[in-house]
Amino acid sequence: MIAAGILDVQEGRVRVLSPNAEAVAARVADNRTGKAEYWAGAGGAEGTCSARRACCYRRPQRAAGRGRHLPFRFGRVHHTSGPVLELLSSLAEEGEVETFAKAYGLFTTLRPLNAHYVRESVPAKISSRYLASHRRLDASKILAWASVHPDWPDQLKATLSKPALFALTVNAMANAIAVA
């Protein structure tokens, strides 16, 4: 059974291998996406926590093609965007800026018609929840820096689709404000 690829024995552990590992991975990803879609509309503390877990496990290589396969149900923008806006606020306040960008990416897959509305809130969430609350930067320093760098909201939004770059951009802005 080991030679046939059905069992794997390593360090005294026996694992039963799937004949189609890609199918298993796809099913797990679909299950997590389905849960995230449900919790995106549920809101509250449980919805925020569940959406966060779904974002952490998201498989970026599969995300690009997911949108056309999901059953979308659209409501009014402020109703369907509320839970993700709460989640983004919470992530920014906790300093989880890379997960913030991943959560936005998952939301755009689930609710593409609301993506622009949520995207426009990103600079405010980063300035108030991350810079002021998490990093505890003085509001007058943030405003002074922002007046000298009027394109900072566009820079943030431009990097939002690349979580690692978004995190670097946010941290570079925070560090520049701190030394200003």
N, C-alpha and C positions, 0 to 999 in steps of 0.2 A: 504494500500500500504506500510505503514511502517512495519507492521507485516510480510508482504510477502518479505521484503528486497528490495523493488524497490525504496523507498524513505527513506531518512535519514534527520531528523530535529534536528539540534543542534544550540544553541545560536541564534535562529531566522533565521537560514539559512536552506534552503531546497536543498538537493543534490539528483540527480537521480543516483542511483547506477547501475553499470553494472552487468548483470547476470553472467559474466565471467571476473572477475577482472584480472586474470592471462593472459587471451588473450589480454586484453587492454594493460597491461604492456608489453607484448611481442611485440605487434604492435608498441608501442612507441619506444621500444629499437631497433627494426628492422629499423624503420624510421630514427632514429638518426645514426645508423650504416651505413645505405645507404648514408646519407648526409656526414658522415665522410669519407666514401670511395670516394665519388665524390670529396670532397675538398682536400683529400690527394694528388690527382693528379693535382689540380688546381694551388696551390701555391699562392704567393702574399699575401698582407695584409688581404684581405677578406677570403682567404683560410686558413690562419693561425688562424684568429679569429674564423672561423666556426669550424675548427678542435679542437680548444681549448674548445669551448662550448660542442662539442660532447664528449670530454674526461671527462669534469666535470660531465656530466650526465650518463656516462657509468655505467652499472650495473655489478659489478664484478662477482656476482654469476652466470651470464649468459655468461660471456666472454669465459669461458673454452670450451664450446660447439659450439661457433659461427663460428669458422673457416671453418668447413666442410659444412656450409650452404651458404657461401658467394660466389658470382660469381667473381672469381679472374681474373684480366687482368694484365699480367706481361709485363713490358717494361724493358728497360735497368736500372740497379740499380741506377745510378746517376740521371736519370730522375724521377723515381717514389719516390726516397728517399729525393729529394731536399726540398719539402715543410715541411716534418716532421723534417728534420735537422734544417731548419729555425725556426720552432716552438720550438724545444728543446733548441736552442740557446736563443731564446726570454724568455722562461720559466726559464732557468738557470739564465739569467741576471736579471730577476725580483725576483729571490729568491724562485720561485715556484717549489721546488725540488720534492715534493710529486706528484704534477700534472705532472711534467716532467716524472716521472716513469709511471704514469697512461697513459700519451700520448704514451710512448714507448710500453706499453702493448696493447693499442688499435692498434697501427701501426703493431705490430707483428701479430695480428689477421687479419688485412686487407692485409698485404703484408709479409707473412711468409718467402718468399725467400730472401727478402731484410733485414730481421731482424738482421742478423749477421753483415752486413755492417754498419747499424745504431748503433748497440750495441758497435761496436769497436770505435765509435766516442764519446761515453759517457764520458770517462775520460778527453778527451781534452775539451769538452764542460763544464764539471764541473770545471776543473782547470782554464780555461780562462774566462768563462762567469760568473760562480758563485763565485769561490774563489777570483779571481783577480778583476772582475768588480763589482759584487754585494756586496761581503763582503769587498772589497778593501784591500785584504791582499797583502803584498809586494811580488813581484815575487821571490826575493832571498830567502825569508822565505819559500815560496811554494816549490821551488827547493830543498832547504836544507832538508825540511821535507820529500819530496818525495825520496830523495837519501837514507834516513834512513829507509823509509818504501816502498821498491820497489814493494810490493804486493798490493799497494793501488788501482791500476786500476782493478785488479782482484776482490778485495773486493767490489768495486762499481758495477761491472758487475754482481757479484754473488747475490747482493741484489736488482737488478733492477726490478725483477718480483714481489717484495713485496714493494709497494710504501711507506708504513709507515716505514719499516725497512731501505729502501733506504734513506729516509729523515733523519732518525736518524744517519745513517752511514756518510752521507755527512756533517751533522752538527757537528758530533764528529770530523771528519777530520778537518773541518774549525776551530773548537775551539782549537784543538791540534796545528795547525799551528799558530794561533793567539797568543798563550802563549809561543811558541818556541822561 
